[in-house]
Amino acid sequence: MVFNSYTFIVFLGVVLLLHNLPLSWKAKKVNLLVASYLFYAVWNPPFVLLLWLSTVVDYLAALALGREENQYKRKGLLVLSLAVNLGMLGYFKYGGFLMDNFVALLSLAGVTYQPPQADIILPVGISFYTFQTLSYTLDVYRRKFAPEKSLLDFSLFVTFFPQLVAGPIVRPGELIPQFKVPHQATQTQMIRGLFLLTLGLFMKVGIADGMLSETADSIFGVPFPLHPLDAWAGVLAFSGQIFFDFAGYSTCAIGVALCLGFILPDNFRYPYAAIGFSDFWRRWHITLSTWLRDYLYIPLGGNRLGATRTYLNLMITMLLGGLWHGANWNFVIWGALHGVFLGVERLFRDRPARLPEMPLATDTVITQASMLPAIPISRSVSRFGLALMTFFLISLTWVFFRSPDFGTAMRLLLSMFGVIPVQIKFLATIDMYKVFVVTVALLGCHWLMRDKSVVAVAERTPWWLLGLGWAAMLLVLVLTQKSTGSFIYFQF
């Protein structure tokens, strides 16, 4: 079930009705759990069994971890949890990828091997709920979180439907305590939640799908070189599409949870206003970037083991972060590019004697940092220029993220910089203008809002103006809701 469907509107109405009936808190939690399983089962009912398996294994492993004092046995329990969760993720998401590369290696060695055909279907959201359950087991192992004794509360933590299939990736301390006491939205929370749901759907349906997806899909699907303007239009269209699509989902998830009285963490903070790549990862897919920091980068040694090890840890983290997105070498290249950019940025930051003095970030991988020395003009103009340069480099990395294969990515990059001369334009002029207007509006909005909250701005807006904007978004949704296409990150 997707948020951008009339079926979900009916589903949410029923859930809200049951949640606001005068029932016991346990009964309401059971209703939410059943609703969450139903929400997930709409895609493929048998995959609910994977949710149950992950839930039961991690629940029992955590209880045993809480009781066990023998360190070897505790490590064994942790390995069991990791093996089950990462085993399922590895089989369903990376099984075909690993087999294809194994066959390719054998072919290079002169060995011909034809493996049996395996039609593996990727369970929706498996990367998200796997990381969420792993954070629980790891926190219990480190004794940062006490084992949850209530199977109902833990099951709801794993399957809570607003963020089940595409995040935000919630830590146990952020959600499980909320299930301990009755939660019901206040009037203010309900209004905020419905506003965020409308805004998220507008971002997805009205902008990502309605204005950008067709251009991006057509350009990335072209099997021949393109005019530079066409290539840039397609790449910029995808830069906007993936933000409005993914941030739109996160906004919907936060809004739906708020309508039920629950608080989910922010996942986006105007990432295209980032100054440098570490600032970008402080603003883009925040719950994933902080997960990688806390459960991968820091355990690898972070920045505590010298400069060389720090750069290596950065690269490993971003390579695995790229691979998390999909079983494709293009995602690995995408992650590698981010690792290189983060390393170069850190190299500049670690040599202050050679650069004019600028504010420096704290010493973590996901922090705000300046990528280059300040330009000798006004501070605001130089910062905006650095933000534009960051956006330009981010857009180049999206070429590998979106392209179906390496050849398409390279052909598009060469076309963007005019290396392959092409005179005939592919896109219609109206499509060019549409991408240009959306991109300028997106960058301007992110820059103006980079240190603000959309809810806070909405609350300061005159009621009549907010009402007009809200009504306009609803009108756009009604007029443009032609299909119920999935969100991009469902495939991850």
PAMI-927557 format. One record per residue: residue number from 1; residue in three letters; x, y, z of N, C-alpha, C in turn. Coordinates in steps of 0.05 Angstrom, whole numbers, m for minus. Example, Ala and Ser with C-alpha at 12.3 -4.5 7.8 and 13.67 -1.06 7.14 Angstrom:
<guzas>
1;ALA;264;m114;156;246;m90;156;264;m66;156
2;SER;257;m45;142;273;m21;143;258;1;157
</guzas>
This chain:
<guzas>
1;MET;17;m24;0;0;0;0;18;25;0
2;VAL;11;44;m16;27;68;m18;11;92;m8
3;PHE;25;112;3;12;136;13;m4;150;m8
4;ASN;7;150;m33;m6;165;m55;m27;149;m69
5;SER;m46;138;m53;m68;123;m64;m93;128;m48
6;TYR;m116;126;m61;m141;130;m47;m146;107;m28
7;THR;m135;83;m33;m137;61;m15;m125;68;12
8;PHE;m102;81;12;m89;89;37;m105;109;52
9;ILE;m118;128;38;m134;148;52;m157;134;68
10;VAL;m169;114;55;m190;99;69;m178;83;93
11;PHE;m155;70;88;m141;55;108;m134;73;132
12;LEU;m123;96;127;m116;115;148;m140;124;164
13;GLY;m162;129;149;m187;137;163;m196;116;183
14;VAL;m195;91;175;m204;69;192;m185;67;216
15;VAL;m159;69;211;m139;67;233;m143;90;253
16;LEU;m147;114;243;m151;137;261;m177;133;277
17;LEU;m198;123;265;m223;118;279;m219;99;301
18;LEU;m206;76;296;m201;56;317;m183;67;339
19;HIS;m164;83;331;m144;93;350;m157;114;369
20;ASN;m179;126;360;m191;146;377;m217;136;391
21;LEU;m223;110;388;m245;99;403;m237;95;433
22;PRO;m256;94;451;m250;90;479;m243;61;486
23;LEU;m220;52;475;m210;25;480;m186;26;498
24;SER;m178;3;509;m154;2;525;m130;8;508
25;TRP;m108;16;521;m84;22;506;m73;m3;492
26;LYS;m75;m26;506;m65;m51;494;m81;m58;469
27;ALA;m107;m54;470;m124;m59;447;m117;m41;423
28;LYS;m111;m16;429;m103;3;408;m76;m5;396
29;LYS;m58;m15;412;m32;m23;401;m36;m48;384
30;VAL;m53;m66;392;m59;m90;376;m71;m81;349
31;ASN;m89;m61;350;m100;m51;325;m78;m39;307
32;LEU;m59;m25;318;m38;m13;302;m20;m35;291
33;LEU;m15;m56;306;2;m78;297;m12;m93;274
34;VAL;m37;m99;277;m52;m112;255;m53;m95;230
35;ALA;m58;m69;234;m58;m50;212;m31;m49;198
36;SER;m9;m50;213;18;m50;202;23;m74;185
37;TYR;15;m98;195;18;m122;179;1;m121;154
38;LEU;m23;m111;156;m40;m109;133;m28;m89;112
39;PHE;m18;m67;122;m5;m47;105;17;m60;89
40;TYR;33;m77;102;56;m89;88;47;m112;70
41;ALA;27;m127;79;19;m151;65;6;m144;38
42;VAL;m3;m120;34;m15;m112;8;4;m117;m15
43;TRP;31;m113;m10;50;m118;m31;54;m148;m37
44;ASN;60;m163;m17;64;m192;m20;61;m205;7
45;PRO;37;m217;12;32;m228;39;52;m247;50
46;PRO;65;m265;34;84;m284;46;108;m270;59
47;PHE;114;m245;49;138;m232;61;133;m222;89
48;VAL;108;m223;98;103;m217;127;118;m238;144
49;LEU;122;m262;134;136;m282;149;165;m273;155
50;LEU;177;m258;137;204;m247;142;203;m228;166
51;LEU;183;m211;167;180;m193;189;177;m208;215
52;TRP;161;m229;215;157;m245;239;183;m258;247
53;LEU;198;m270;228;223;m283;235;243;m263;247
54;SER;246;m240;235;264;m220;245;255;m211;273
55;THR;229;m208;277;219;m198;302;224;m219;324
56;VAL;218;m244;319;220;m265;340;249;m269;347
57;VAL;267;m271;327;295;m277;332;307;m254;348
58;ASP;302;m229;340;315;m207;354;303;m203;382
59;TYR;277;m208;385;265;m206;411;277;m226;431
60;LEU;279;m252;422;290;m272;440;320;m268;444
61;ALA;334;m260;423;363;m256;426;369;m233;446
62;ALA;353;m212;444;357;m190;462;351;m197;491
63;LEU;330;m213;496;324;m222;523;347;m238;534
64;ALA;358;m256;518;380;m272;527;405;m255;531
65;LEU;409;m235;514;432;m217;518;430;m202;545
66;GLY;405;m194;552;401;m180;577;407;m197;601
67;ARG;403;m223;599;408;m241;622;437;m251;623
68;GLU;449;m254;599;475;m268;598;498;m249;606
69;GLU;516;m260;622;540;m245;630;565;m255;617
70;ASN;565;m280;608;588;m291;594;592;m277;567
71;GLN;615;m265;563;619;m249;540;620;m265;514
72;TYR;630;m290;515;630;m307;491;602;m314;483
73;LYS;585;m320;502;557;m327;496;542;m303;486
74;ARG;548;m279;497;536;m255;487;543;m249;458
75;LYS;569;m254;452;577;m250;424;563;m270;405
76;GLY;559;m295;416;546;m315;400;517;m307;394
77;LEU;503;m296;414;476;m286;410;475;m263;390
78;LEU;494;m245;392;495;m223;373;500;m234;344
79;VAL;518;m253;342;524;m264;315;499;m278;304
80;LEU;483;m291;321;459;m304;312;440;m283;301
81;SER;436;m261;315;418;m240;305;428;m228;279
82;LEU;454;m222;278;466;m211;254;463;m231;230
83;ALA;468;m256;236;467;m276;214;439;m279;203
84;VAL;419;m278;220;391;m281;210;383;m256;194
85;ASN;388;m233;205;380;m208;191;396;m203;166
86;LEU;422;m204;169;439;m199;145;437;m221;125
87;GLY;432;m246;135;428;m268;117;404;m264;99
88;MET;382;m256;111;358;m251;95;363;m228;75
89;LEU;375;m206;85;381;m184;68;400;m192;45
90;GLY;421;m208;52;440;m216;32;427;m233;11
91;TYR;410;m252;19;398;m270;m1;379;m255;m19
92;PHE;361;m241;m8;340;m228;m24;350;m204;m40
93;LYS;369;m189;m29;377;m165;m43;403;m169;m59
94;TYR;421;m186;m49;447;m188;m62;453;m215;m74
95;GLY;435;m234;m70;440;m261;m81;445;m261;m111
96;GLY;428;m249;m126;432;m248;m155;457;m233;m163
97;PHE;462;m211;m150;485;m194;m155;511;m210;m151
98;LEU;513;m224;m128;536;m240;m121;540;m263;m141
99;MET;518;m276;m149;520;m298;m168;530;m288;m195
100;ASP;519;m265;m204;527;m254;m230;557;m248;m230
101;ASN;567;m236;m209;595;m229;m208;613;m254;m205
102;PHE;602;m274;m192;617;m299;m190;620;m312;m217
103;VAL;598;m312;m232;599;m324;m259;618;m307;m277
104;ALA;618;m281;m274;636;m264;m289;665;m270;m283
105;LEU;671;m274;m258;699;m281;m250;707;m308;m262
106;LEU;689;m327;m261;695;m353;m273;700;m351;m303
107;SER;685;m333;m315;688;m329;m344;715;m317;m351
108;LEU;724;m299;m334;751;m287;m338;773;m308;m335
109;ALA;767;m328;m318;787;m349;m314;784;m371;m335
110;GLY;766;m368;m354;762;m387;m375;743;m410;m368
111;VAL;728;m407;m347;710;m428;m338;681;m419;m345
112;THR;667;m436;m358;639;m429;m365;620;m443;m345
113;TYR;604;m427;m332;585;m437;m312;558;m424;m316
114;GLN;538;m440;m318;511;m430;m321;495;m437;m296
115;PRO;491;m419;m277;476;m425;m253;446;m429;m259
116;PRO;433;m444;m242;404;m446;m245;390;m419;m242
117;GLN;369;m415;m257;354;m390;m256;340;m388;m230
118;ALA;345;m365;m216;331;m361;m190;316;m334;m191
119;ASP;290;m335;m191;274;m311;m192;269;m301;m163
120;ILE;288;m285;m154;286;m274;m127;272;m248;m127
121;ILE;251;m246;m112;235;m221;m109;245;m206;m85
122;LEU;251;m180;m88;261;m164;m66;238;m155;m49
123;PRO;238;m163;m23;217;m154;m5;218;m123;m1
124;VAL;196;m111;m2;195;m81;0;205;m73;28
125;GLY;223;m54;28;232;m42;53;251;m59;70
126;ILE;261;m81;59;277;m100;75;302;m86;86
127;SER;315;m68;71;339;m54;81;332;m36;104
128;PHE;309;m24;104;301;m6;126;295;m21;152
129;TYR;278;m41;151;271;m54;176;294;m72;186
130;THR;311;m81;168;335;m96;177;354;m78;193
131;PHE;359;m54;183;376;m36;198;363;m27;224
132;GLN;337;m25;224;323;m17;249;325;m39;270
133;THR;321;m64;263;323;m85;282;352;m90;291
134;LEU;371;m86;272;399;m88;280;407;m68;300
135;SER;397;m43;298;404;m23;317;394;m31;345
136;TYR;371;m44;346;361;m54;372;379;m75;384
137;THR;386;m95;369;403;m116;380;431;m105;388
138;LEU;442;m88;371;468;m77;377;467;m59;402
139;ASP;446;m44;405;444;m27;429;440;m44;454
140;VAL;425;m66;452;423;m83;475;449;m97;482
141;TYR;464;m105;461;490;m118;465;509;m99;479
142;ARG;508;m73;471;526;m53;483;515;m43;510
143;ARG;492;m53;517;479;m45;542;471;m15;542
144;LYS;465;m5;518;455;22;515;425;23;517
145;PHE;412;0;514;383;m2;515;375;m28;528
146;ALA;357;m27;547;349;m51;561;331;m68;543
147;PRO;333;m95;544;316;m112;528;287;m107;533
148;GLU;272;m105;511;243;m100;513;229;m126;521
149;LYS;214;m126;543;201;m150;552;174;m155;538
150;SER;162;m134;528;136;m136;516;139;m143;486
151;LEU;130;m167;478;132;m175;450;114;m157;433
152;LEU;92;m148;444;74;m130;429;88;m104;423
153;ASP;101;m91;443;114;m66;438;137;m69;419
154;PHE;152;m91;422;175;m95;404;165;m100;375
155;SER;144;m116;372;133;m121;345;124;m96;332
156;LEU;112;m79;348;102;m53;337;126;m35;329
157;PHE;147;m37;345;171;m22;338;182;m30;310
158;VAL;182;m56;305;193;m67;280;175;m60;257
159;THR;149;m60;261;130;m59;238;113;m34;237
160;PHE;117;m14;253;100;10;254;97;21;226
161;PHE;73;21;215;69;24;186;77;51;174
162;PRO;75;74;189;83;98;175;111;98;164
163;GLN;130;85;179;158;86;170;169;58;164
164;LEU;152;39;160;161;11;157;177;7;131
165;VAL;168;17;109;181;9;83;202;29;72
166;ALA;203;53;83;223;72;72;231;92;93
167;GLY;230;85;118;240;102;139;222;124;147
168;PRO;232;142;164;258;143;176;266;117;192
169;ILE;292;111;192;302;88;208;303;97;237
170;VAL;286;85;253;282;94;280;298;77;300
171;ARG;311;89;319;325;75;340;305;65;361
172;PRO;312;44;376;293;34;396;286;55;418
173;GLY;306;72;426;300;92;446;282;114;436
174;GLU;279;117;410;262;138;399;233;130;397
175;LEU;227;104;395;200;95;390;188;77;411
176;ILE;203;57;421;192;38;440;181;52;465
177;PRO;195;71;477;184;85;500;157;98;495
178;GLN;152;106;470;126;119;463;103;99;464
179;PHE;109;73;461;88;53;462;81;45;491
180;LYS;96;55;510;92;48;538;68;63;551
181;VAL;62;86;540;40;102;552;21;109;529
182;PRO;m5;113;536;m24;119;515;m17;144;499
183;HIS;m20;142;473;m15;164;455;m39;169;438
184;GLN;m48;193;438;m70;202;420;m65;230;413
185;ALA;m68;236;387;m61;263;377;m78;284;389
186;THR;m66;306;397;m81;330;405;m91;343;380
187;GLN;m108;363;383;m119;377;360;m96;390;344
188;THR;m76;402;358;m54;414;344;m37;393;329
189;GLN;m32;370;342;m17;349;328;m32;339;304
190;MET;m59;336;306;m74;326;283;m72;345;260
191;ILE;m74;371;265;m73;391;244;m45;391;231
192;ARG;m24;390;248;3;389;238;7;363;221
193;GLY;m2;341;232;1;316;218;m12;315;191
194;LEU;m37;325;189;m51;326;163;m38;345;144
195;PHE;m27;367;155;m13;386;138;12;374;126
196;LEU;28;360;143;52;346;134;46;324;114
197;LEU;24;310;118;16;289;99;9;301;72
198;THR;m6;323;73;m13;337;48;12;348;34
199;LEU;30;360;49;55;370;38;72;348;26
200;GLY;74;325;40;90;303;29;78;292;4
201;LEU;52;289;3;39;279;m22;42;299;m44
202;PHE;40;324;m38;44;345;m59;73;343;m70
203;MET;92;339;m53;120;336;m62;123;312;m81
204;LYS;110;290;m73;112;266;m89;96;267;m114
205;VAL;70;272;m111;51;270;m134;53;295;m152
206;GLY;53;318;m139;51;343;m155;78;350;m168
207;ILE;100;346;m154;126;355;m165;143;332;m176
208;ALA;149;312;m158;166;290;m167;155;276;m191
209;ASP;129;267;m188;117;252;m210;105;270;m232
210;GLY;92;292;m223;78;309;m242;96;327;m259
211;MET;119;335;m249;136;354;m264;163;344;m272
212;LEU;174;324;m258;202;317;m262;207;288;m272
213;SER;191;269;m264;197;241;m269;198;235;m299
214;GLU;179;246;m314;179;240;m343;204;248;m357
215;THR;214;273;m350;238;283;m362;262;266;m354
216;ALA;264;260;m328;287;243;m318;286;216;m331
217;ASP;263;203;m331;261;176;m343;268;175;m372
218;SER;259;195;m387;265;196;m416;295;199;m421
219;ILE;308;217;m407;336;222;m411;353;199;m403
220;PHE;348;187;m379;364;165;m370;358;139;m386
221;GLY;336;139;m401;330;116;m417;339;118;m446
222;VAL;351;140;m454;360;144;m481;386;128;m486
223;PRO;387;111;m507;411;94;m512;432;107;m529
224;PHE;431;134;m533;450;147;m550;459;173;m538
225;PRO;481;185;m547;490;211;m536;469;233;m539
226;LEU;471;253;m522;451;274;m522;464;302;m524
227;HIS;448;321;m531;456;349;m530;462;356;m500
228;PRO;482;373;m494;488;380;m466;464;390;m451
229;LEU;448;407;m463;424;417;m450;405;395;m442
230;ASP;401;376;m460;384;353;m453;395;337;m430
231;ALA;421;332;m431;434;316;m410;431;330;m383
232;TRP;437;356;m382;436;370;m357;407;372;m347
233;ALA;388;376;m365;360;377;m357;351;350;m345
234;GLY;360;328;m356;352;302;m345;364;297;m318
235;VAL;390;305;m314;403;301;m289;391;319;m267
236;LEU;387;345;m274;374;363;m255;346;354;m248
237;ALA;332;343;m268;305;333;m263;306;311;m242
238;PHE;326;293;m245;327;271;m225;337;281;m198
239;SER;354;301;m198;363;313;m172;339;323;m157
240;GLY;320;336;m171;296;345;m158;277;323;m152
241;GLN;274;304;m171;255;282;m167;261;266;m143
242;ILE;287;258;m139;293;240;m117;290;254;m90
243;PHE;295;281;m89;290;295;m64;260;296;m59
244;PHE;244;305;m78;215;308;m73;202;281;m68
245;ASP;212;260;m81;200;234;m77;207;223;m49
246;PHE;233;223;m42;241;210;m17;234;228;7
247;ALA;240;254;5;232;272;27;202;274;29
248;GLY;188;270;7;159;270;8;149;246;24
249;TYR;161;223;20;153;199;35;159;204;65
250;SER;182;213;72;189;218;100;170;238;113
251;THR;163;259;98;144;279;108;117;266;113
252;CYS;108;249;94;82;235;98;84;217;123
253;ALA;106;202;126;109;184;148;108;199;175
254;ILE;122;221;176;122;237;201;94;248;206
255;GLY;81;257;185;54;268;188;34;247;197
256;VAL;35;223;185;16;201;193;21;193;222
257;ALA;46;190;230;52;183;257;42;205;277
258;LEU;45;230;269;36;252;286;5;251;289
259;CYS;m9;244;268;m38;241;270;m46;220;291
260;LEU;m28;201;296;m34;180;316;m22;188;343
261;GLY;m8;211;344;3;220;369;32;212;374
262;PHE;46;201;353;73;192;356;92;211;342
263;ILE;117;213;352;137;230;341;159;214;327
264;LEU;164;219;302;186;206;287;207;227;282
265;PRO;233;219;280;254;238;276;254;249;248
266;ASP;265;274;245;268;285;218;287;269;202
267;ASN;282;268;176;300;253;158;313;271;137
268;PHE;303;296;133;314;315;114;313;343;126
269;ARG;335;358;121;336;385;130;347;402;107
270;TYR;333;405;86;340;422;63;368;415;53
271;PRO;373;391;43;400;382;36;413;397;14
272;TYR;397;409;m4;410;423;m26;419;451;m19
273;ALA;417;457;7;430;482;18;455;475;32
274;ALA;465;450;30;488;441;44;513;455;33
275;ILE;531;461;51;558;472;44;578;451;49
276;GLY;584;435;29;602;413;32;587;387;35
277;PHE;601;365;32;589;338;32;583;328;60
278;SER;599;335;80;592;327;107;566;341;116
279;ASP;563;367;108;539;381;114;515;369;99
280;PHE;520;359;74;499;346;59;489;321;74
281;TRP;507;305;84;499;281;98;488;287;126
282;ARG;492;311;135;478;320;160;449;327;154
283;ARG;443;330;128;416;340;120;401;319;103
284;TRP;415;301;90;402;282;72;400;254;85
285;HIS;376;242;85;372;216;96;386;213;123
286;ILE;379;231;141;393;235;166;394;209;182
287;THR;372;194;183;372;170;200;390;148;189
288;LEU;395;148;163;414;129;152;442;138;157
289;SER;448;164;152;475;174;156;484;171;185
290;THR;466;177;204;474;174;232;476;145;240
291;TRP;460;127;227;463;98;232;490;89;223
292;LEU;498;96;199;525;89;189;547;100;206
293;ARG;543;124;216;563;136;234;566;120;260
294;ASP;543;114;273;544;102;299;550;72;299
295;TYR;541;58;278;544;29;278;565;19;259
296;LEU;578;37;243;598;28;225;623;45;227
297;TYR;621;71;222;644;89;221;659;90;248
298;ILE;644;95;270;656;97;296;668;70;305
299;PRO;653;48;303;665;22;310;690;15;294
300;LEU;692;24;269;716;20;253;740;35;264
301;GLY;735;55;281;756;71;292;751;101;288
302;GLY;732;107;270;726;136;265;750;151;258
303;ASN;754;174;272;778;191;267;798;189;289
304;ARG;797;167;305;814;164;328;840;150;323
305;LEU;844;139;299;867;123;294;886;134;273
306;GLY;886;161;270;904;173;251;890;180;225
307;ALA;904;197;210;892;208;185;887;186;164
308;THR;907;169;160;903;148;139;879;130;146
309;ARG;878;122;170;855;104;179;829;119;177
310;THR;829;145;183;804;161;181;793;161;153
311;TYR;811;166;133;803;166;105;793;139;96
312;LEU;807;118;106;798;91;99;771;85;111
313;ASN;766;93;136;740;89;148;718;104;134
314;LEU;724;128;126;705;144;110;697;129;85
315;MET;718;119;70;712;106;45;697;80;49
316;ILE;704;64;69;690;39;74;660;45;81
317;THR;656;65;97;629;72;105;612;81;81
318;MET;623;97;64;608;106;41;604;85;20
319;LEU;624;67;17;621;45;m2;598;27;7
320;LEU;598;20;33;576;3;43;549;18;43
321;GLY;551;44;47;526;60;45;515;60;17
322;GLY;533;61;m3;524;59;m31;513;31;m37
323;LEU;526;10;m27;517;m17;m32;490;m22;m18
324;TRP;486;m8;5;460;m11;19;437;m4;0
325;HIS;442;15;m18;420;25;m35;412;5;m57
326;GLY;431;m13;m64;423;m32;m85;446;m50;m93
327;ALA;439;m73;m105;459;m92;m114;467;m85;m142
328;ASN;484;m65;m145;491;m55;m171;518;m40;m168
329;TRP;537;m43;m186;562;m30;m183;560;0;m185
330;ASN;539;10;m199;535;39;m200;530;51;m172
331;PHE;517;36;m154;513;46;m127;539;46;m112
332;VAL;556;27;m118;583;26;m105;599;51;m114
333;ILE;598;57;m140;612;80;m151;601;106;m138
334;TRP;574;107;m136;561;130;m123;572;134;m94
335;GLY;573;112;m79;584;113;m52;613;121;m52
336;ALA;629;110;m71;657;117;m73;661;146;m78
337;LEU;645;158;m96;648;186;m102;642;203;m77
338;HIS;622;195;m62;617;210;m37;640;207;m17
339;GLY;651;183;m16;674;178;1;698;196;m7
340;VAL;703;198;m33;725;215;m43;720;244;m36
341;PHE;695;253;m41;689;281;m36;691;288;m6
342;LEU;682;269;11;685;273;40;714;274;48
343;GLY;731;256;35;759;256;41;773;281;33
344;VAL;767;291;9;779;316;m1;771;339;18
345;GLU;746;340;25;736;361;43;751;360;69
346;ARG;755;336;80;769;334;105;798;342;102
347;LEU;810;336;79;837;343;74;841;373;75
348;PHE;822;388;63;823;417;65;820;426;94
349;ARG;802;413;108;796;421;136;819;416;155
350;ASP;835;395;149;857;387;166;882;403;160
351;ARG;881;422;141;905;438;136;898;467;138
352;PRO;891;476;162;882;504;166;904;524;161
353;ALA;929;516;163;951;536;160;953;545;131
354;ARG;943;529;112;945;536;84;920;552;75
355;LEU;900;554;91;875;565;83;867;588;101
356;PRO;852;608;91;841;629;108;824;616;130
357;GLU;823;629;153;809;618;175;779;618;170
358;MET;766;595;175;737;592;172;727;575;195
359;PRO;701;577;202;690;559;223;694;530;215
360;LEU;703;513;233;707;485;228;685;469;241
361;ALA;680;445;231;660;428;242;671;411;264
362;THR;654;398;279;663;379;299;673;354;285
363;ASP;688;338;298;704;317;286;688;291;282
364;THR;668;291;266;653;266;259;648;266;230
365;VAL;640;243;220;636;240;191;610;254;182
366;ILE;591;256;199;566;269;191;564;295;206
367;THR;577;315;197;576;341;210;578;363;189
368;GLN;573;387;197;575;410;178;604;417;175
369;ALA;613;421;151;640;429;147;641;446;121
370;SER;661;464;120;665;480;96;683;465;77
371;MET;676;465;52;691;448;32;715;463;21
372;LEU;714;489;19;735;504;7;739;530;23
373;PRO;762;543;21;766;569;35;746;590;25
374;ALA;741;609;42;721;630;36;730;647;13
375;ILE;712;654;m4;718;673;m26;718;701;m14
376;PRO;737;718;m22;739;745;m10;717;764;m18
377;ILE;692;756;m15;669;773;m18;652;769;6
378;SER;627;779;5;610;777;28;606;748;36
379;ARG;604;743;62;603;716;73;578;701;62
380;SER;555;715;61;531;701;52;533;693;22
381;VAL;545;710;6;549;704;m23;568;680;m26
382;SER;590;681;m11;609;659;m14;597;633;m4
383;ARG;582;633;17;569;609;27;549;598;7
384;PHE;534;616;m6;515;608;m26;529;596;m50
385;GLY;552;608;m58;567;597;m80;577;569;m74
386;LEU;587;565;m49;596;538;m41;573;518;m41
387;ALA;549;527;m33;525;510;m34;518;502;m62
388;LEU;520;521;m81;515;515;m109;536;494;m120
389;MET;561;498;m112;582;479;m121;576;451;m109
390;THR;568;451;m84;561;425;m72;538;412;m87
391;PHE;518;427;m94;495;417;m109;504;407;m136
392;PHE;522;421;m149;532;413;m175;546;386;m173
393;LEU;563;382;m153;577;356;m149;558;334;m141
394;ILE;538;340;m124;518;321;m116;503;311;m141
395;SER;496;329;m159;481;322;m183;498;303;m200
396;LEU;524;308;m201;541;289;m217;540;261;m205
397;THR;539;259;m179;538;232;m167;511;219;m172
398;TRP;490;235;m175;464;223;m181;463;209;m208
399;VAL;482;216;m226;483;203;m252;487;173;m249
400;PHE;505;165;m231;510;137;m227;488;124;m211
401;PHE;476;139;m193;454;129;m176;430;121;m193
402;ARG;424;138;m213;400;134;m229;404;116;m254
403;SER;428;117;m265;433;102;m290;431;72;m286
404;PRO;419;58;m306;416;29;m303;442;13;m305
405;ASP;462;26;m317;488;12;m320;510;33;m323
406;PHE;535;23;m321;558;41;m323;560;55;m350
407;GLY;553;41;m371;555;53;m398;536;77;m401
408;THR;512;74;m391;493;96;m392;503;120;m376
409;ALA;514;115;m353;525;137;m336;547;152;m350
410;MET;566;137;m362;588;150;m375;579;165;m400
411;ARG;561;154;m415;550;167;m439;536;193;m431
412;LEU;522;193;m409;508;217;m400;528;238;m390
413;LEU;548;230;m375;568;249;m366;583;262;m389
414;LEU;591;246;m408;604;257;m432;586;276;m447
415;SER;561;270;m448;542;288;m461;539;314;m446
416;MET;538;313;m419;535;336;m403;557;357;m408
417;PHE;581;347;m412;604;365;m416;612;369;m445
418;GLY;594;360;m463;599;365;m491;621;350;m504
419;VAL;631;329;m491;653;313;m502;644;299;m528
420;ILE;619;290;m528;607;278;m552;590;299;m565
421;PRO;598;310;m588;583;332;m601;556;322;m612
422;VAL;535;334;m603;508;329;m612;494;355;m616
423;GLN;482;359;m639;470;385;m646;439;385;m641
424;ILE;427;363;m645;397;362;m643;388;358;m615
425;LYS;369;374;m606;358;372;m579;337;350;m578
426;PHE;335;337;m556;316;315;m552;291;324;m538
427;LEU;294;340;m518;271;349;m501;257;373;m514
428;ALA;231;375;m508;216;398;m516;224;422;m499
429;THR;221;446;m510;228;470;m496;213;473;m470
430;ILE;188;465;m469;172;468;m445;183;450;m423
431;ASP;193;427;m430;205;409;m410;231;422;m398
432;MET;246;435;m415;270;449;m406;263;471;m386
433;TYR;243;487;m393;234;509;m375;224;498;m349
434;LYS;209;476;m350;197;464;m326;219;456;m307
435;VAL;240;442;m317;262;433;m300;277;457;m289
436;PHE;281;478;m305;296;501;m296;281;515;m274
437;VAL;255;519;m277;239;533;m257;238;517;m231
438;VAL;234;491;m232;233;475;m208;260;475;m194
439;THR;282;473;m209;308;472;m197;315;499;m183
440;VAL;309;521;m196;314;547;m184;297;551;m159
441;ALA;272;543;m160;254;545;m137;263;527;m114
442;LEU;272;503;m121;282;484;m101;306;495;m87
443;LEU;326;504;m102;350;514;m89;345;539;m73
444;GLY;328;557;m83;321;581;m68;306;575;m42
445;CYS;288;556;m44;272;548;m20;291;535;1
446;HIS;308;518;m8;327;505;11;345;525;24
447;TRP;355;544;9;373;564;21;359;581;41
448;LEU;335;590;34;320;607;53;311;592;78
449;MET;306;566;75;296;550;97;317;533;111
450;ARG;342;536;104;363;517;113;365;514;143
451;ASP;358;535;158;360;533;187;332;537;200
452;LYS;311;530;185;284;534;195;268;508;194
453;SER;245;508;207;227;485;206;202;492;191
454;VAL;193;474;174;169;480;158;145;483;176
455;VAL;144;468;197;121;470;216;121;497;230
456;ALA;145;506;238;147;532;252;140;555;233
457;VAL;148;553;208;141;573;188;112;573;183
458;ALA;100;549;181;71;548;176;55;560;199
459;GLU;64;556;224;50;566;247;52;597;248
460;ARG;73;608;237;75;637;237;61;650;213
461;THR;53;634;194;39;644;170;10;651;177
462;PRO;0;674;167;m29;681;172;m47;658;163
463;TRP;m68;653;179;m85;630;175;m97;629;147
464;TRP;m104;653;137;m117;653;110;m98;646;88
465;LEU;m72;655;91;m52;649;71;m44;619;73
466;LEU;m42;608;97;m36;580;100;m59;563;89
467;GLY;m83;572;94;m106;557;83;m107;557;53
468;LEU;m100;580;40;m99;581;11;m77;562;0
469;GLY;m54;562;13;m33;544;4;m41;515;8
470;TRP;m53;508;30;m62;481;35;m82;472;15
471;ALA;m102;490;9;m123;484;m10;m111;480;m38
472;ALA;m91;496;m45;m78;494;m71;m64;467;m74
473;MET;m50;458;m53;m37;432;m54;m58;409;m57
474;LEU;m80;411;m43;m101;391;m46;m112;391;m74
475;LEU;m116;414;m85;m127;416;m113;m107;403;m132
476;VAL;m81;408;m129;m61;396;m147;m62;366;m144
477;LEU;m65;356;m119;m66;327;m115;m90;314;m129
478;VAL;m112;327;m128;m136;317;m141;m133;317;m171
479;LEU;m121;338;m182;m119;341;m211;m97;324;m223
480;THR;m76;317;m207;m53;303;m218;m51;274;m210
481;GLN;m68;265;m192;m67;237;m183;m77;218;m205
482;LYS;m59;212;m223;m67;194;m245;m60;165;m241
483;SER;m40;160;m223;m32;133;m218;m23;130;m189
484;THR;m17;106;m181;m7;101;m154;21;90;m155
485;GLY;39;104;m168;66;95;m171;80;94;m144
486;SER;98;74;m141;113;71;m116;134;93;m113
487;PHE;142;97;m88;163;116;m82;190;103;m91
488;ILE;209;119;m98;234;109;m109;248;91;m89
489;TYR;248;99;m63;264;84;m43;250;58;m35
490;PHE;227;52;m46;215;25;m40;233;3;m51
491;GLN;248;8;m72;265;m12;m84;290;m18;m68
492;PHE;294;m2;m47;318;m6;m31;312;m20;m5
</guzas>
